[in-house]
Amino acid sequence: MNFEKIVQERYATKTFDGKSIPQSEVEKLLEIIRYASSSFNIQPWIIKIIPDKETKDKLSPASFDQPQIKSCSHLLVFCANKNVSENIDKLEKLMIANGSDPEKAREYTNMMRDFEKGMTDEKKLAWAQRQTYIALGNAINGAKSLGFDSCPMEGFDSDAYAKILNLSSNIVPTVLCPIGYGTDKPKPKLRFPKEEVFM
Ligand SMILES: Cc1cc2nc3c(=O)[nH]c(=O)nc-3n(C[C@H](O)[C@H](O)[C@H](O)COP(=O)(O)O)c2cc1C
């Protein structure tokens, strides 16, 4: 399926059939997500993968009992990672391991460190969350490209998720992406006309 068709045919799925997506296909989706773009390539996200019924059942009430949570194959919890300086350190090592000149890598990552220092905790979270949504975009279109469905979801209690999933305070559940085989029918796409969208 070409990308244009993927974008047109993907839809926010309300119910899944409960069947499991083969692990090999899930792995392909994870690669599509991992390749997402991010500012400075800092990749400030952690994606928690939940295939098991028990955890999904626990998370359902914290998601307003929306049917996607219990009926999906895997629930992907996209978390913003506020450990930005750790990621910058990791990135510096990765750059050097991949042939960058250590001095140049240090110079470049120091620019990121200055950028990071200039952010309040609140700004850092908002920044990391914005990056996380780019990875989400890869997930929803990537799922369709692999022949299954998904739903981006903000209708959940982030604090409750963090507690149930035992996440550290720097890992902030931001948006969900249940994946599976949809049982509902896509509604006709309602989009504003291009004259109103593009100037
Ligand atoms: C960030 C975000 C959060 C959303 N949260 C929910 C949600 O909690 N529950 C839900 O059923 N749909 C949710 N949606 C789906 C939207 O309602 C849906 O994408 C929109 O109506 C357009 O429909 P389409 O994706 O099928 O084209 C969300 C979508 C986005 C992008």
The ligand as an SDF file (V2000), in Angstrom:
LIG
                    3D

 31 33  0  0  0  0  0  0  0  0999 V2000
   -3.9290   12.9270   20.0850 C   0  0  0  0  0  0  0  0  0  0  0  0
   -5.1960   12.1720   19.8310 C   0  0  0  0  0  0  0  0  0  0  0  0
   -5.9600   11.7390   20.8890 C   0  0  0  0  0  0  0  0  0  0  0  0
   -7.1190   10.9770   20.6540 C   0  0  0  0  0  0  0  0  0  0  0  0
   -7.7900   10.4140   21.7150 N   0  0  0  0  0  0  0  0  0  0  0  0
   -8.7910    9.5330   21.4680 C   0  0  0  0  0  0  0  0  0  0  0  0
   -9.3830    8.7950   22.5190 C   0  0  0  0  0  0  0  0  0  0  0  0
   -9.0440    8.9210   23.6810 O   0  0  0  0  0  0  0  0  0  0  0  0
  -10.3580    7.9120   22.1890 N   0  0  0  0  0  0  0  0  0  0  0  0
  -10.7680    7.7060   20.9000 C   0  0  0  0  0  0  0  0  0  0  0  0
  -11.6560    6.8700   20.6780 O   0  0  0  0  0  0  0  0  0  0  0  0
  -10.2180    8.3850   19.8780 N   0  0  0  0  0  0  0  0  0  0  0  0
   -9.2400    9.2860   20.1280 C   0  0  0  0  0  0  0  0  0  0  0  0
   -8.6390    9.9580   19.0950 N   0  0  0  0  0  0  0  0  0  0  0  0
   -9.0950    9.7000   17.7130 C   0  0  0  0  0  0  0  0  0  0  0  0
   -9.6960   10.9250   17.0130 C   0  0  0  0  0  0  0  0  0  0  0  0
  -10.9810   11.1680   17.5040 O   0  0  0  0  0  0  0  0  0  0  0  0
   -9.6860   10.6600   15.5120 C   0  0  0  0  0  0  0  0  0  0  0  0
   -8.3420   10.5140   15.0850 O   0  0  0  0  0  0  0  0  0  0  0  0
  -10.3410   11.7860   14.7190 C   0  0  0  0  0  0  0  0  0  0  0  0
  -11.7240   11.8210   14.9790 O   0  0  0  0  0  0  0  0  0  0  0  0
  -10.1380   11.6230   13.2210 C   0  0  0  0  0  0  0  0  0  0  0  0
  -10.5820   10.3500   12.7990 O   0  0  0  0  0  0  0  0  0  0  0  0
   -9.6460    9.3290   12.0110 P   0  0  0  0  0  0  0  0  0  0  0  0
   -8.3810    9.1800   12.8250 O   0  0  0  0  0  0  0  0  0  0  0  0
  -10.4340    8.0380   11.9870 O   0  0  0  0  0  0  0  0  0  0  0  0
   -9.3880    9.8870   10.6660 O   0  0  0  0  0  0  0  0  0  0  0  0
   -7.5320   10.7360   19.3160 C   0  0  0  0  0  0  0  0  0  0  0  0
   -6.7410   11.2280   18.2590 C   0  0  0  0  0  0  0  0  0  0  0  0
   -5.5930   11.9160   18.5060 C   0  0  0  0  0  0  0  0  0  0  0  0
   -4.7320   12.3490   17.3380 C   0  0  0  0  0  0  0  0  0  0  0  0
  1  2  1  0
  2  3  1  0
  2 30  2  0
  3  4  2  0
  4  5  1  0
  4 28  1  0
  5  6  2  0
  6  7  1  0
  6 13  1  0
  7  8  2  0
  7  9  1  0
  9 10  1  0
 10 11  2  0
 10 12  1  0
 12 13  2  0
 13 14  1  0
 14 15  1  0
 14 28  1  0
 15 16  1  0
 16 17  1  0
 16 18  1  0
 18 19  1  0
 18 20  1  0
 20 21  1  0
 20 22  1  0
 22 23  1  0
 23 24  1  0
 24 25  2  0
 24 26  1  0
 24 27  1  0
 28 29  2  0
 29 30  1  0
 30 31  1  0
M  END
$$$$
